[in-house]
Amino acid sequence: MKQKLKAQARLSRSPMKQLLAAASEEDKLMSGNNVLQGLFFGDVVWRRLLQSNVKVVLLIVVFTVIYVGVRYQCQHDMVEINELEAQLKDAKYNAMTTSSNLTERTRESHILNALRQNRDTLLHISEQPPYIIEMN
């Protein structure tokens, strides 16, 4: 069997084919010590397991990469949402403050004081109650 492999390696002239033939010869002719060492460290089991399940391993790697990417994007979006919520809260407080200031400045008492201080205005408070017009 060794002689057949050596003969095949000699017949193939490319260095790549020779290397592959030598590697397969070494794999098949492992000594007993190497087999036990391979079993102990799990080389043989993992090599066979990975060779038979390459597609599954690649699928797991792809899903892991997708999971990490989606999780990173989600965390990035959550940080952005928190920042926008803080800006929205500040804008609401500013709007409420502005509305409160406007309400205070347009009170009747403030307007009356302003009219009294500016005597040059033609505006004055009516002394008659408003008329109610009834439509039939």
N, CA, C and O atoms as a DFTB+ gen file, in Angstrom:
544 C
 N C O
     1  1       0.820      -1.177       0.000
     2  2       0.000       0.000       0.000
     3  2       0.870       1.249       0.000
     4  3       0.582       2.226      -0.692
     5  1       1.955       1.198       0.802
     6  2       2.883       2.316       0.826
     7  2       3.525       2.512      -0.536
     8  3       3.737       3.634      -0.996
     9  1       3.813       1.435      -1.135
    10  2       4.483       1.510      -2.435
    11  2       3.557       2.104      -3.488
    12  3       4.006       2.827      -4.378
    13  1       2.261       1.800      -3.388
    14  2       1.305       2.360      -4.351
    15  2       1.211       3.874      -4.185
    16  3       1.175       4.616      -5.167
    17  1       1.173       4.319      -2.941
    18  2       1.074       5.755      -2.694
    19  2       2.326       6.475      -3.165
    20  3       2.247       7.558      -3.746
    21  1       3.487       5.868      -2.912
    22  2       4.732       6.477      -3.363
    23  2       4.797       6.519      -4.879
    24  3       5.290       7.482      -5.467
    25  1       4.301       5.483      -5.491
    26  2       4.295       5.453      -6.953
    27  2       3.358       6.519      -7.507
    28  3       3.669       7.161      -8.511
    29  1       2.217       6.708      -6.860
    30  2       1.275       7.741      -7.310
    31  2       1.890       9.122      -7.117
    32  3       1.709      10.009      -7.951
    33  1       2.616       9.302      -6.017
    34  2       3.236      10.596      -5.760
    35  2       4.313      10.886      -6.793
    36  3       4.479      12.034      -7.205
    37  1       5.046       9.865      -7.217
    38  2       6.098      10.059      -8.230
    39  2       5.496      10.365      -9.588
    40  3       6.045      11.151     -10.360
    41  1       4.361       9.736      -9.875
    42  2       3.733       9.945     -11.180
    43  2       3.173      11.356     -11.331
    44  3       3.236      11.942     -12.412
    45  1       2.641      11.883     -10.278
    46  2       2.093      13.244     -10.361
    47  2       3.245      14.223     -10.278
    48  3       4.033      14.175      -9.334
    49  1       3.350      15.083     -11.222
    50  2       4.525      15.947     -11.320
    51  2       4.342      17.283     -10.592
    52  3       5.329      17.950     -10.283
    53  1       3.131      17.674     -10.320
    54  2       2.956      18.975      -9.668
    55  2       3.289      18.859      -8.185
    56  3       2.987      17.843      -7.558
    57  1       3.901      19.878      -7.629
    58  2       4.265      19.846      -6.209
    59  2       3.031      19.794      -5.295
    60  3       3.086      19.224      -4.205
    61  1       1.944      20.381      -5.738
    62  2       0.728      20.371      -4.926
    63  2       0.195      18.954      -4.778
    64  3      -0.217      18.550      -3.691
    65  1       0.203      18.207      -5.864
    66  2      -0.282      16.823      -5.809
    67  2       0.638      15.973      -4.950
    68  3       0.170      15.096      -4.223
    69  1       1.931      16.220      -5.022
    70  2       2.868      15.476      -4.196
    71  2       2.640      15.778      -2.712
    72  3       2.688      14.884      -1.867
    73  1       2.395      17.036      -2.421
    74  2       2.145      17.434      -1.037
    75  2       0.864      16.798      -0.502
    76  3       0.831      16.318       0.631
    77  1      -0.188      16.796      -1.316
    78  2      -1.444      16.178      -0.905
    79  2      -1.296      14.676      -0.698
    80  3      -1.869      14.116       0.237
    81  1      -0.536      14.030      -1.560
    82  2      -0.324      12.592      -1.429
    83  2       0.463      12.284      -0.161
    84  3       0.157      11.323       0.545
    85  1       1.468      13.091       0.127
    86  2       2.272      12.869       1.329
    87  2       1.423      13.105       2.583
    88  3       1.544      12.372       3.564
    89  1       0.581      14.113       2.548
    90  2      -0.261      14.405       3.705
    91  2      -1.262      13.282       3.949
    92  3      -1.476      12.875       5.091
    93  1      -1.868      12.788       2.892
    94  2      -2.828      11.703       3.078
    95  2      -2.124      10.435       3.543
    96  3      -2.690       9.653       4.307
    97  1      -0.885      10.226       3.081
    98  2      -0.114       9.054       3.526
    99  2       0.189       9.165       5.013
   100  3       0.111       8.174       5.739
   101  1       0.535      10.368       5.473
   102  2       0.827      10.556       6.892
   103  2      -0.420      10.364       7.747
   104  3      -0.340       9.811       8.844
   105  1      -1.559      10.812       7.258
   106  2      -2.798      10.657       8.017
   107  2      -3.162       9.191       8.166
   108  3      -3.623       8.763       9.224
   109  1      -2.953       8.415       7.096
   110  2      -3.352       7.014       7.138
   111  2      -2.392       6.164       7.954
   112  3      -2.788       5.148       8.524
   113  1      -1.130       6.580       8.011
   114  2      -0.107       5.753       8.667
   115  2       0.335       6.345      10.011
   116  3       1.526       6.353      10.323
   117  1      -0.596       6.824      10.781
   118  2      -0.235       7.352      12.098
   119  2       0.171       6.204      13.011
   120  3      -0.409       5.118      12.975
   121  1       1.171       6.469      13.820
   122  2       1.602       5.433      14.751
   123  2       0.613       5.350      15.900
   124  3      -0.228       6.234      16.062
   125  1       0.705       4.315      16.684
   126  2      -0.208       4.117      17.801
   127  2      -0.120       5.238      18.815
   128  3      -1.133       5.643      19.384
   129  1       1.095       5.749      19.050
   130  2       1.285       6.834      20.000
   131  2       0.588       8.106      19.520
   132  3      -0.041       8.818      20.302
   133  1       0.711       8.375      18.225
   134  2       0.071       9.565      17.660
   135  2      -1.448       9.442      17.694
   136  3      -2.141      10.436      17.915
   137  1      -1.968       8.255      17.482
   138  2      -3.420       8.050      17.526
   139  2      -3.930       8.316      18.934
   140  3      -4.941       8.994      19.117
   141  1      -3.224       7.776      19.937
   142  2      -3.644       8.017      21.317
   143  2      -3.531       9.494      21.683
   144  3      -4.400      10.044      22.361
   145  1      -2.469      10.118      21.235
   146  2      -2.297      11.545      21.500
   147  2      -3.401      12.339      20.793
   148  3      -3.945      13.280      21.372
   149  1      -3.735      11.979      19.567
   150  2      -4.804      12.657      18.830
   151  2      -6.153      12.467      19.501
   152  3      -6.956      13.398      19.555
   153  1      -6.409      11.266      20.013
   154  2      -7.671      11.030      20.720
   155  2      -7.713      11.797      22.032
   156  3      -8.748      12.346      22.410
   157  1      -6.554      11.829      22.736
   158  2      -6.509      12.504      24.030
   159  2      -6.750      14.003      23.884
   160  3      -7.505      14.592      24.658
   161  1      -6.118      14.612      22.904
   162  2      -6.277      16.056      22.692
   163  2      -7.488      16.383      21.824
   164  3      -7.817      17.558      21.656
   165  1      -8.145      15.397      21.280
   166  2      -9.363      15.621      20.521
   167  2      -9.143      15.978      19.073
   168  3     -10.087      16.387      18.397
   169  1      -7.927      15.840      18.569
   170  2      -7.654      16.216      17.181
   171  2      -8.439      15.363      16.201
   172  3      -9.032      15.883      15.256
   173  1      -8.444      14.080      16.418
   174  2      -9.100      13.174      15.486
   175  2     -10.617      13.403      15.496
   176  3     -11.261      13.481      14.450
   177  1     -11.152      13.504      16.688
   178  2     -12.605      13.676      16.813
   179  2     -13.026      15.002      16.207
   180  3     -13.983      15.056      15.434
   181  1     -12.320      16.076      16.552
   182  2     -12.703      17.385      16.031
   183  2     -12.508      17.467      14.531
   184  3     -13.317      18.081      13.834
   185  1     -11.447      16.857      14.023
   186  2     -11.209      16.899      12.578
   187  2     -12.354      16.202      11.845
   188  3     -12.885      16.733      10.870
   189  1     -12.726      15.027      12.308
   190  2     -13.823      14.298      11.651
   191  2     -15.152      15.038      11.811
   192  3     -15.953      15.113      10.879
   193  1     -15.367      15.579      13.006
   194  2     -16.614      16.301      13.262
   195  2     -16.717      17.547      12.391
   196  3     -17.770      17.822      11.817
   197  1     -15.638      18.290      12.295
   198  2     -15.661      19.501      11.480
   199  2     -15.767      19.178       9.994
   200  3     -16.468      19.872       9.258
   201  1     -15.086      18.145       9.554
   202  2     -15.157      17.796       8.133
   203  2     -16.562      17.357       7.747
   204  3     -17.023      17.643       6.642
   205  1     -17.233      16.675       8.641
   206  2     -18.571      16.203       8.291
   207  2     -19.640      17.281       8.483
   208  3     -20.742      17.162       7.947
   209  1     -19.322      18.332       9.243
   210  2     -20.321      19.365       9.530
   211  2     -19.828      20.761       9.171
   212  3     -20.098      21.714       9.902
   213  1     -19.126      20.894       8.085
   214  2     -18.579      22.183       7.682
   215  2     -19.707      23.181       7.427
   216  3     -19.616      24.338       7.840
   217  1     -20.749      22.749       6.762
   218  2     -21.853      23.658       6.440
   219  2     -22.546      24.158       7.704
   220  3     -22.904      25.333       7.794
   221  1     -22.731      23.284       8.666
   222  2     -23.378      23.676       9.918
   223  2     -22.501      24.671      10.677
   224  3     -23.003      25.651      11.227
   225  1     -21.208      24.423      10.706
   226  2     -20.285      25.325      11.401
   227  2     -20.289      26.691      10.726
   228  3     -20.326      27.716      11.406
   229  1     -20.250      26.715       9.402
   230  2     -20.296      27.987       8.681
   231  2     -21.616      28.714       8.932
   232  3     -21.636      29.936       9.080
   233  1     -22.703      27.970       8.979
   234  2     -24.009      28.564       9.256
   235  2     -24.036      29.182      10.653
   236  3     -24.570      30.275      10.845
   237  1     -23.463      28.484      11.616
   238  2     -23.404      29.009      12.983
   239  2     -22.551      30.276      13.029
   240  3     -22.908      31.239      13.707
   241  1     -21.437      30.282      12.318
   242  2     -20.571      31.468      12.279
   243  2     -21.314      32.645      11.652
   244  3     -21.238      33.765      12.156
   245  1     -22.031      32.397      10.556
   246  2     -22.782      33.469       9.889
   247  2     -23.861      34.018      10.816
   248  3     -24.017      35.234      10.928
   249  1     -24.605      33.141      11.481
   250  2     -25.639      33.598      12.400
   251  2     -25.046      34.369      13.577
   252  3     -25.638      35.342      14.043
   253  1     -23.892      33.941      14.052
   254  2     -23.238      34.655      15.148
   255  2     -22.834      36.059      14.720
   256  3     -23.028      37.020      15.464
   257  1     -22.274      36.174      13.529
   258  2     -21.884      37.493      13.016
   259  2     -23.118      38.381      12.840
   260  3     -23.086      39.561      13.189
   261  1     -24.190      37.828      12.307
   262  2     -25.429      38.595      12.132
   263  2     -25.981      39.016      13.496
   264  3     -26.422      40.154      13.656
   265  1     -25.963      38.123      14.465
   266  2     -26.463      38.431      15.812
   267  2     -25.676      39.575      16.430
   268  3     -26.260      40.501      16.992
   269  1     -24.358      39.514      16.329
   270  2     -23.525      40.566      16.911
   271  2     -23.790      41.899      16.201
   272  3     -23.882      42.941      16.851
   273  1     -23.910      41.867      14.888
   274  2     -24.177      43.091      14.139
   275  2     -25.521      43.702      14.481
   276  3     -25.625      44.917      14.655
   277  1     -26.544      42.882      14.579
   278  2     -27.880      43.380      14.912
   279  2     -27.907      43.917      16.340
   280  3     -28.540      44.938      16.608
   281  1     -27.232      43.243      17.244
   282  2     -27.202      43.702      18.633
   283  2     -26.483      45.040      18.738
   284  3     -26.931      45.926      19.467
   285  1     -25.378      45.199      18.023
   286  2     -24.657      46.470      18.027
   287  2     -25.543      47.578      17.470
   288  3     -25.597      48.669      18.037
   289  1     -26.234      47.312      16.370
   290  2     -27.116      48.311      15.770
   291  2     -28.252      48.675      16.723
   292  3     -28.626      49.844      16.828
   293  1     -28.798      47.683      17.414
   294  2     -29.875      47.921      18.372
   295  2     -29.387      48.803      19.527
   296  3     -30.088      49.730      19.935
   297  1     -28.216      48.526      20.044
   298  2     -27.673      49.338      21.128
   299  2     -27.415      50.768      20.653
   300  3     -27.670      51.727      21.381
   301  1     -26.913      50.901      19.441
   302  2     -26.672      52.224      18.869
   303  2     -27.993      52.984      18.743
   304  3     -28.054      54.171      19.064
   305  1     -29.039      52.319      18.284
   306  2     -30.349      52.948      18.155
   307  2     -30.926      53.325      19.508
   308  3     -31.554      54.376      19.637
   309  1     -30.725      52.483      20.529
   310  2     -31.231      52.784      21.867
   311  2     -30.548      54.029      22.446
   312  3     -31.202      54.847      23.092
   313  1     -29.252      54.175      22.222
   314  2     -28.534      55.362      22.691
   315  2     -29.088      56.601      21.988
   316  3     -29.307      57.633      22.622
   317  1     -29.311      56.496      20.693
   318  2     -29.853      57.627      19.932
   319  2     -31.268      57.976      20.409
   320  3     -31.605      59.154      20.531
   321  1     -32.091      56.965      20.676
   322  2     -33.453      57.204      21.167
   323  2     -33.411      57.909      22.518
   324  3     -34.184      58.838      22.750
   325  1     -32.522      57.484      23.412
   326  2     -32.410      58.133      24.724
   327  2     -31.997      59.597      24.590
   328  3     -32.519      60.461      25.295
   329  1     -31.054      59.875      23.677
   330  2     -30.639      61.259      23.462
   331  2     -31.793      62.094      22.906
   332  3     -31.999      63.230      23.331
   333  1     -32.539      61.538      21.964
   334  2     -33.663      62.275      21.388
   335  2     -34.778      62.493      22.408
   336  3     -35.434      63.534      22.396
   337  1     -34.998      61.509      23.298
   338  2     -35.996      61.688      24.349
   339  2     -35.586      62.796      25.308
   340  3     -36.437      63.558      25.766
   341  1     -34.301      62.900      25.619
   342  2     -33.826      63.980      26.492
   343  2     -34.024      65.337      25.814
   344  3     -34.425      66.305      26.459
   345  1     -33.740      65.402      24.509
   346  2     -33.965      66.653      23.769
   347  2     -35.447      67.006      23.741
   348  3     -35.810      68.175      23.874
   349  1     -36.307      66.002      23.567
   350  2     -37.748      66.239      23.545
   351  2     -38.232      66.762      24.890
   352  3     -39.055      67.675      24.946
   353  1     -37.719      66.183      25.977
   354  2     -38.106      66.634      27.311
   355  2     -37.685      68.088      27.521
   356  3     -38.454      68.882      28.061
   357  1     -36.465      68.443      27.096
   358  2     -36.012      69.828      27.212
   359  2     -36.893      70.763      26.392
   360  3     -37.231      71.857      26.844
   361  1     -37.263      70.338      25.190
   362  2     -38.119      71.174      24.345
   363  2     -39.498      71.354      24.977
   364  3     -40.069      72.442      24.905
   365  1     -40.037      70.308      25.592
   366  2     -41.336      70.430      26.263
   367  2     -41.263      71.400      27.431
   368  3     -42.170      72.210      27.623
   369  1     -40.177      71.324      28.223
   370  2     -40.027      72.248      29.347
   371  2     -39.880      73.685      28.856
   372  3     -40.442      74.604      29.453
   373  1     -39.136      73.885      27.783
   374  2     -38.994      75.225      27.219
   375  2     -40.338      75.747      26.719
   376  3     -40.661      76.917      26.924
   377  1     -41.118      74.896      26.068
   378  2     -42.438      75.306      25.582
   379  2     -43.357      75.645      26.750
   380  3     -44.114      76.613      26.683
   381  1     -43.296      74.866      27.805
   382  2     -44.142      75.126      28.972
   383  2     -43.741      76.445      29.646
   384  3     -44.609      77.206      30.071
   385  1     -42.456      76.716      29.745
   386  2     -41.983      77.966      30.332
   387  2     -42.422      79.160      29.491
   388  3     -42.884      80.171      30.021
   389  1     -42.272      79.031      28.186
   390  2     -42.683      80.116      27.288
   391  2     -44.181      80.352      27.380
   392  3     -44.625      81.499      27.420
   393  1     -44.961      79.287      27.413
   394  2     -46.411      79.404      27.527
   395  2     -46.800      80.056      28.850
   396  3     -47.716      80.877      28.890
   397  1     -46.121      79.701      29.914
   398  2     -46.406      80.287      31.220
   399  2     -46.087      81.778      31.221
   400  3     -46.861      82.580      31.744
   401  1     -44.951      82.151      30.638
   402  2     -44.589      83.572      30.553
   403  2     -45.607      84.346      29.722
   404  3     -45.997      85.454      30.090
   405  1     -46.034      83.774      28.615
   406  2     -47.024      84.434      27.767
   407  2     -48.356      84.584      28.486
   408  3     -48.999      85.629      28.381
   409  1     -48.778      83.563      29.210
   410  2     -50.032      83.629      29.968
   411  2     -49.950      84.713      31.038
   412  3     -50.912      85.449      31.256
   413  1     -48.815      84.808      31.695
   414  2     -48.659      85.821      32.743
   415  2     -48.675      87.229      32.158
   416  3     -49.278      88.135      32.733
   417  1     -48.024      87.412      31.033
   418  2     -47.949      88.743      30.420
   419  2     -49.286      89.182      29.815
   420  3     -49.519      90.381      29.666
   421  1     -50.148      88.264      29.472
   422  2     -51.423      88.644      28.851
   423  2     -52.574      88.646      29.831
   424  3     -53.732      88.715      29.419
   425  1     -52.287      88.573      31.110
   426  2     -53.352      88.688      32.107
   427  2     -53.943      90.096      32.063
   428  3     -53.286      91.067      31.689
   429  1     -55.187      90.159      32.455
   430  2     -55.888      91.441      32.401
   431  2     -55.235      92.469      33.308
   432  3     -55.140      93.640      32.941
   433  1     -54.790      92.062      34.462
   434  2     -54.184      93.012      35.406
   435  2     -52.895      93.610      34.832
   436  3     -52.648      94.805      34.998
   437  1     -52.074      92.803      34.163
   438  2     -50.841      93.319      33.559
   439  2     -51.147      94.266      32.416
   440  3     -50.468      95.277      32.239
   441  1     -52.167      93.940      31.643
   442  2     -52.524      94.807      30.522
   443  2     -53.081      96.126      31.046
   444  3     -52.780      97.180      30.486
   445  1     -53.890      96.094      32.110
   446  2     -54.426      97.323      32.704
   447  2     -53.310      98.206      33.245
   448  3     -53.334      99.424      33.070
   449  1     -52.331      97.587      33.903
   450  2     -51.192      98.371      34.406
   451  2     -50.422      99.003      33.258
   452  3     -49.996     100.153      33.354
   453  1     -50.242      98.266      32.180
   454  2     -49.539      98.815      31.026
   455  2     -50.318      99.967      30.411
   456  3     -49.720     100.962      29.999
   457  1     -51.629      99.853      30.343
   458  2     -52.449     100.942      29.798
   459  2     -52.419     102.171      30.714
   460  3     -52.423     103.298      30.218
   461  1     -52.391     101.985      32.001
   462  2     -52.340     103.114      32.938
   463  2     -50.997     103.826      32.856
   464  3     -50.930     105.052      32.954
   465  1     -49.941     103.067      32.679
   466  2     -48.618     103.683      32.586
   467  2     -48.453     104.457      31.285
   468  3     -47.776     105.485      31.261
   469  1     -49.058     103.981      30.213
   470  2     -48.986     104.666      28.926
   471  2     -50.280     105.451      28.728
   472  3     -51.235     104.937      28.145
   473  1     -50.316     106.652      29.194
   474  2     -51.533     107.449      29.117
   475  2     -51.789     107.962      27.711
   476  3     -52.867     108.495      27.448
   477  1     -50.876     107.828      26.835
   478  2     -51.065     108.332      25.485
   479  2     -51.875     107.384      24.606
   480  3     -52.140     107.718      23.451
   481  1     -52.269     106.245      25.092
   482  2     -53.026     105.289      24.300
   483  2     -54.505     105.639      24.306
   484  3     -55.014     106.250      25.246
   485  1     -55.167     105.249      23.261
   486  2     -56.595     105.490      23.153
   487  2     -57.418     104.335      23.707
   488  3     -58.641     104.430      23.800
   489  1     -56.773     103.282      24.063
   490  2     -57.476     102.126      24.588
   491  2     -57.848     102.347      26.048
   492  3     -57.081     102.909      26.829
   493  1     -59.019     101.900      26.384
   494  2     -59.430     101.961      27.789
   495  2     -60.403     100.824      28.045
   496  3     -60.908     100.196      27.114
   497  1     -60.653     100.575      29.298
   498  2     -61.539      99.487      29.686
   499  2     -62.972      99.975      29.570
   500  3     -63.299     101.071      30.023
   501  1     -63.813      99.174      28.972
   502  2     -65.214      99.534      28.804
   503  2     -65.929      99.474      30.147
   504  3     -65.725      98.568      30.954
   505  1     -66.776     100.479      30.349
   506  2     -67.523     100.502      31.600
   507  2     -68.886      99.857      31.447
   508  3     -69.572      99.619      32.442
   509  1     -69.284      99.576      30.242
   510  2     -70.561      98.931      29.982
   511  2     -70.318      97.439      29.765
   512  3     -69.296      97.064      29.191
   513  1     -71.213      96.604      30.201
   514  2     -71.046      95.163      29.961
   515  2     -71.232      94.864      28.463
   516  3     -71.826      95.665      27.741
   517  1     -70.750      93.772      28.022
   518  2     -70.880      93.432      26.601
   519  2     -72.339      93.185      26.235
   520  3     -73.122      92.705      27.054
   521  1     -72.690      93.514      25.006
   522  2     -74.036      93.293      24.520
   523  2     -74.192      91.852      24.068
   524  3     -73.271      91.277      23.487
   525  1     -75.347      91.267      24.332
   526  2     -75.632      89.919      23.863
   527  2     -76.609      90.066      22.713
   528  3     -77.703      90.604      22.886
   529  1     -76.222      89.597      21.554
   530  2     -77.075      89.682      20.389
   531  2     -77.690      88.308      20.178
   532  3     -76.982      87.316      20.004
   533  1     -78.966      88.265      20.193
   534  2     -79.664      86.991      19.997
   535  2     -80.103      86.861      18.545
   536  3     -80.657      87.794      17.965
   537  1     -79.857      85.731      17.988
   538  2     -80.235      85.456      16.598
   539  2     -81.356      84.433      16.622
   540  3     -81.217      83.354      17.199
   541  1     -82.471      84.782      15.990
   542  2     -83.605      83.860      15.925
   543  2     -83.668      83.154      14.630
   544  3     -84.566      82.340      14.413
